[in-house]
Amino acid sequence: MVALWTIFFTLLVVSPETLEDVYDWLTGLPIVWEVLMWIVLLPWALTYVVWESSWEHWLRIVLVVLFAAVHLSICAPRETRRGV
């Protein structure tokens, strides 16, 4: 997941047009496929929507970092607890 977020942030800085093309592709899919892809790509798609919103720049940065941090913490491997 760290690699995917790194790629996302790199594209956001270096080539935002690529993310815009991906978003246009996503929203142009037939509704069933679009819903499925939104589920699969939810953290990144939601982050892109927030980034492109008209909200204050500082708020967008905070939310983007928060989405990434929450998603990475959810996906982080955890040690299994062993019964005593």
C-alpha positions in Angstrom: 0.0 0.0 0.0 2.9 2.3 0.7 4.1 1.9 -2.9 0.6 2.7 -4.3 0.3 5.9 -2.1 3.8 6.9 -3.2 2.8 6.5 -6.9 -0.4 8.5 -6.2 1.5 11.4 -4.6 4.2 11.3 -7.2 1.6 11.6 -10.0 -0.2 14.3 -8.0 2.9 16.4 -8.0 4.6 15.5 -11.3 1.7 14.7 -13.6 -1.8 15.7 -12.3 -3.0 15.3 -15.9 -2.6 11.6 -15.6 -4.7 11.4 -12.5 -7.3 13.6 -14.3 -7.3 11.1 -17.2 -7.8 8.2 -14.8 -10.6 10.0 -13.1 -12.3 10.8 -16.4 -11.9 7.1 -17.4 -13.4 6.0 -14.1 -16.4 8.3 -14.3 -16.9 7.3 -18.0 -17.4 3.6 -17.3 -20.8 1.9 -17.4 -22.5 2.3 -14.0 -22.0 -1.2 -12.8 -18.2 -1.1 -13.6 -17.9 2.4 -12.2 -19.4 1.3 -8.8 -17.1 -1.7 -8.7 -14.0 0.4 -9.5 -15.0 3.1 -6.9 -15.1 0.3 -4.3 -11.7 -1.0 -5.4 -10.1 2.4 -5.8 -12.0 4.2 -3.0 -9.1 5.7 -1.0 -7.3 7.1 -4.1 -10.5 8.2 -5.9 -11.8 9.9 -2.8 -8.4 11.6 -2.2 -8.4 12.8 -5.8 -11.9 14.2 -5.5 -10.9 16.1 -2.4 -7.7 17.4 -4.0 -9.6 18.8 -7.0 -12.3 20.4 -4.8 -12.6 24.1 -4.3 -11.9 23.9 -0.6 -9.1 25.8 1.1 -5.7 24.5 0.1 -4.6 23.8 3.7 -7.8 21.7 4.3 -7.3 19.7 1.2 -3.7 18.9 2.2 -4.8 17.9 5.7 -7.6 15.6 4.3 -5.3 14.0 1.7 -2.7 13.2 4.4 -5.4 12.0 6.7 -6.9 9.7 4.1 -3.5 8.2 3.3 -2.5 7.7 7.0 -5.9 6.1 7.9 -5.8 3.8 4.9 -2.2 2.8 5.6 -2.9 2.2 9.3 -5.9 0.0 8.4 -3.8 -2.0 5.9 -0.8 -2.4 8.2 0.0 -6.0 9.2 -0.7 -6.7 12.8 0.7 -9.3 15.1 -1.7 -12.0 16.0 -2.5 -12.4 19.7 -1.9 -15.8 21.1 -4.1 -17.1 23.9 -2.5 -17.6 27.3 
